[in-house]
Amino acid sequence: TDGGYKLQSFGTGNGPYTIDVTYYDIAGNGPFTKTISGTAYPGVVSTLTIQYSSAVGAPVTVTSFCAGDVNGDSVLDSTDLSLVKGAFGALAGSPKYNAAADVNHDGTVNLLDLAYVSQHVGCRTTTQ
């Protein structure tokens, strides 16, 4: 059958990470390995999806999403920065609060969120 997984990791420190995904196709060929790497940041949730197909020889695709992509258009850009600025100072539960702009999920859109997005402008969702 076709399917997939969604992996989310919550950064507890700064530094690089590597995840190896090992799999076999429906005919038992393999093992095949895809290596995913990135950098973890404190409080930032990294999201990966892994999609697979039952077709013989079909590749496994891994998509890595950019934290801070507030509008979900697969790229961190000035629009995301503007959305974080627009929600700046808002607390969870307030009308101005935008959960997607609260990049580190601490319940407030603040300088930490703004700094993260501004430092990562240009990040794009990638598929391998």
MARTI-724441 format. One record per residue: residue number from 0; residue in three letters; x, z, y of N, C-alpha, C in turn. Coordinates in steps of 0.001 Angstrom, whole numbers, plus 500000, padded with zeros to 6 digits. Each point is the difference from the previous one (the first is absolute). Layout:
N
R seq type   n_c1   n_c3   n_c2  ca_c1  ca_c3  ca_c2   c_c1   c_c3   c_c2
R NUM  Ala      X      Z      Y      X      Z      Y      X      Z      Y
...
This chain:
128
R seq type   n_c1   n_c3   n_c2  ca_c1  ca_c3  ca_c2   c_c1   c_c3   c_c2
R   0  Thr 500839 500000 498810 499161 500000 501190 500877 500000 501244
R   1  Asp 499412 499611 501101 500684 500026 501285 499756 501354 500647
R   2  Gly 500906 500406 500829 499806 501287 500656 501115 500312 500953
R   3  Gly 500115 501267 500331 501038 500413 500918 500027 501490 500209
R   4  Tyr 500996 500409 500741 500194 501399 500348 500271 500089 501493
R   5  Lys 499624 501104 500587 500350 500300 501385 500810 501279 499973
R   6  Leu 501215 499931 500517 500886 501162 500038 500172 500437 501441
R   7  Gln 499854 501280 500247 500259 500530 501326 500971 501165 499860
R   8  Ser 501020 499974 500840 500945 501108 499996 500037 500598 501395
R   9  Phe 500129 501299 500053 500048 500731 501262 501441 500404 500234
R  10  Gly 500607 499463 501068 501403 500280 500285 500240 501462 500332
R  11  Thr 501002 500579 499363 500379 501382 500300 501391 500063 500623
R  12  Gly 500659 498865 500090 501322 499958 500600 500358 498583 500367
R  13  Asn 501101 499826 500693 500482 498670 500360 500891 499465 498897
R  14  Gly 499902 498716 499753 500946 499394 499081 499400 498873 499195
R  15  Pro 500873 499255 499357 499552 498854 499207 499362 500440 498688
R  16  Tyr 499101 499156 499494 499432 500230 498679 499980 498684 499240
R  17  Thr 499994 500104 498682 499908 498835 499132 499026 500323 498882
R  18  Ile 499091 499067 499724 499065 500139 498889 500163 498778 499123
R  19  Asp 500243 500210 498716 500064 498903 499041 498696 499945 499234
R  20  Val 499352 498825 500002 498767 499780 499251 500374 499116 498815
R  21  Thr 499883 500541 498788 500330 499259 498782 498710 499668 499267
R  22  Tyr 499875 498746 499539 498766 499570 499371 500266 498921 498956
R  23  Tyr 499004 499795 499130 499987 498949 498987 498769 499140 500256
R  24  Asp 500087 498693 499690 498804 499183 500150 499121 500142 498761
R  25  Ile 498841 499357 500023 499008 500140 498933 500536 499558 498636
R  26  Ala 500979 499091 500004 500585 499507 498746 501114 500910 499496
R  27  Gly 500300 501047 500735 501056 500922 499595 501372 499606 500502
R  28  Asn 500078 498954 500821 501289 499603 500573 500435 501039 501028
R  29  Gly 501280 500200 500066 500524 500959 500968 501065 500853 499351
R  30  Pro 500389 501051 500565 499441 500563 501227 500463 499227 501235
R  31  Phe 499129 499964 500996 500306 499459 501311 500028 501184 500957
R  32  Thr 500819 499906 501018 500098 501092 500966 499926 499455 501419
R  33  Lys 499211 500649 500814 499978 499749 501442 500517 501272 500652
R  34  Thr 500899 499851 500938 500539 501141 500729 499470 499977 501420
R  35  Ile 499466 501112 500415 499460 500150 501344 500850 501043 500694
R  36  Ser 500403 499711 501223 500788 500991 500726 499512 500076 501433
R  37  Gly 500268 501102 500620 499601 500219 501380 500639 501267 500509
R  38  Thr 499488 500495 501099 500516 501223 500595 498849 500964 500225
R  39  Ala 500178 501240 499591 498991 501041 500178 500234 500710 501335
R  40  Tyr 498902 500401 500629 500054 500759 501248 499116 501230 499842
R  41  Pro 500409 501147 500549 499209 501222 499849 498561 499810 500469
R  42  Gly 499059 500382 499153 498595 499984 500358 499329 498649 499973
R  43  Val 500745 498930 499739 499423 498655 500021 499627 499584 498579
R  44  Val 498789 499484 499845 499523 499549 498703 500408 498553 499797
R  45  Ser 500717 499731 498911 500354 498629 499619 499012 499539 498943
R  46  Thr 499492 498780 500142 499017 499478 499066 500507 498718 499358
R  47  Leu 499920 499955 498673 500341 498808 499226 498832 499676 499097
R  48  Thr 499732 498724 499790 499033 499619 498978 500723 499134 498981
R  49  Ile 499624 500167 498746 500572 499212 498903 498840 499286 499331
R  50  Gln 500036 498666 499994 498944 499192 499401 500556 499276 498786
R  51  Tyr 499198 499913 498949 500446 499296 498806 498860 499167 499427
R  52  Ser 500393 499038 499147 499037 499088 499394 500231 499958 498503
R  53  Ser 498940 499701 499249 500128 499902 498551 500560 498650 499569
R  54  Ala 500145 499063 500902 500508 498671 499650 501459 500088 499574
R  55  Val 500344 499291 498930 501380 499986 499504 500910 499432 501080
R  56  Gly 501077 500707 500278 500980 499547 500978 499617 500269 501444
R  57  Ala 498834 500561 500237 499574 500284 501379 500872 501114 500576
R  58  Pro 500442 499840 501226 500856 501032 500593 499195 501218 500449
R  59  Val 500689 501096 500083 499442 501201 500610 500341 499903 501486
R  60  Thr 499031 500244 500861 500282 499976 501433 499947 501412 500550
R  61  Val 500941 500288 500860 500081 501313 500635 499911 499790 501507
R  62  Thr 499060 500671 500626 499827 499898 501452 500351 501340 500623
R  63  Ser 500852 499946 501005 500418 501193 500728 499410 499922 501402
R  64  Phe 499198 501008 500367 499323 500025 501286 500794 500815 501008
R  65  Cys 499936 499610 501261 500697 500718 501067 499153 501166 500486
R  66  Ala 500554 501190 499943 499336 501149 500622 499967 499739 501496
R  67  Gly 498900 500332 500648 499874 499788 501432 499328 498697 500375
R  68  Asp 499615 499198 498999 499251 498771 500275 498553 500406 500263
R  69  Val 499747 500486 501197 498741 500647 500352 498808 499061 499837
R  70  Asn 500153 498725 500382 498871 499072 499911 499961 499226 498679
R  71  Gly 500939 500257 499107 499959 499421 498660 500225 498499 499927
R  72  Asp 500736 499433 500967 500237 498552 499976 501323 499615 499344
R  73  Ser 500631 500928 499299 501229 499780 499212 501274 499883 500815
R  74  Val 499962 500361 501271 501214 500013 500812 499898 501119 501028
R  75  Leu 501108 500715 500205 500064 501004 501057 500391 499277 501279
R  76  Asp 499143 500060 501000 500272 499279 501241 499450 500771 501192
R  77  Ser 499987 499339 501149 499565 500663 501233 498539 500439 499926
R  78  Thr 499189 499318 499206 498603 500420 499843 499930 501381 499357
R  79  Asp 500801 500216 498955 500025 501309 499342 500512 501073 500958
R  80  Leu 501015 499658 500752 500549 500929 500986 498921 500374 501024
R  81  Ser 499234 499022 500457 498922 500257 500958 498912 500895 499406
R  82  Leu 499691 499790 498724 498982 500829 499346 500460 501447 499863
R  83  Val 501283 500194 499712 500530 501373 499928 499961 500630 501396
R  84  Lys 500398 499232 501010 499959 500519 501373 498563 500349 500397
R  85  Gly 499025 499182 499575 498601 500239 500329 499438 501256 499369
R  86  Ala 500578 500391 498858 499525 501206 499310 500912 501198 500281
R  87  Phe 501018 499797 500829 501003 501031 500252 499349 501298 500469
R  88  Gly 500398 501091 499372 499501 501327 500350 498729 500403 499272
R  89  Ala 499393 499055 499262 498739 500297 499309 500252 500829 498744
R  90  Leu 499092 500926 499758 500038 500836 498801 498971 499496 498996
R  91  Ala 500277 500221 498717 499050 499618 498952 498640 500596 500315
R  92  Gly 498964 499179 499895 498650 500454 500273 499518 499686 501404
R  93  Ser 500928 499688 500905 499586 499653 501360 499615 498523 500056
R  94  Pro 499157 499616 500948 499548 498605 500080 501140 498997 500199
R  95  Lys 501053 500386 500674 501124 499112 500296 500965 499856 498807
R  96  Tyr 499894 500875 499022 500937 500028 498872 499885 498738 499150
R  97  Asn 501137 499419 499688 500087 498829 499127 500930 500382 498852
R  98  Ala 499454 500211 498815 500797 500454 498848 501144 499042 499683
R  99  Ala 499782 498708 500187 501066 499027 499719 501160 500133 500987
R 100  Ala 499725 500503 501198 501054 500195 500997 500766 501299 499765
R 101  Asp 499451 500882 499175 500664 501262 499652 500908 499718 498795
R 102  Val 501099 499323 500264 500879 499462 498951 500518 501084 499065
R 103  Asn 500300 501178 500522 500537 501060 499141 498924 500959 499490
R 104  His 498736 499697 500276 498859 500745 499447 500060 501502 500279
R 105  Asp 500394 500354 501230 500042 501426 500342 498786 500451 500803
R 106  Gly 499006 499109 500150 498767 500390 500675 499989 499787 501496
R 107  Thr 501068 499445 500539 500041 499686 501424 500837 498738 500217
R 108  Val 499568 499167 500916 500781 498812 500365 500908 500441 501134
R 109  Asn 501298 500020 499720 500936 500563 500958 501277 499176 500083
R 110  Leu 501013 500587 500606 501263 499310 500219 500661 499568 498686
R 111  Leu 499833 500778 498948 500590 499623 498710 499427 498679 499501
R 112  Asp 498692 499824 500140 499355 498758 499574 500435 498832 500886
R 113  Leu 500003 500230 501291 500393 498963 500946 501451 499573 499775
R 114  Ala 500869 500972 499785 501415 499694 499760 500171 499194 498717
R 115  Tyr 499296 500397 498940 500130 499273 498729 499573 498541 500171
R 116  Val 498841 499775 500588 499505 498630 500156 500936 499199 500905
R 117  Ser 500440 500577 501107 500872 499256 500912 501339 499655 499349
R 118  Gln 500493 500869 499134 501274 499743 499320 499870 498992 498865
R 119  His 498779 499731 499557 499811 499104 498863 499218 498736 500344
R 120  Val 499861 499721 501301 499357 498747 500417 500748 498853 499330
R 121  Gly 499254 499076 499452 500580 498861 499283 499893 500130 498494
R 122  Cys 499714 501222 499507 499829 500180 498566 498806 499158 499535
R 123  Arg 500153 499333 498876 498922 499170 499442 499707 500418 498574
R 124  Thr 498741 499905 499627 499613 500203 498608 500681 498912 499185
R 125  Thr 500615 500398 498888 500706 499017 499164 499449 500008 498584
R 126  Thr 500048 498836 499382 499601 499860 498606 501152 499384 499235
R 127  Gln 500314 500633 498867 501079 499493 499133 499405 499521 498706
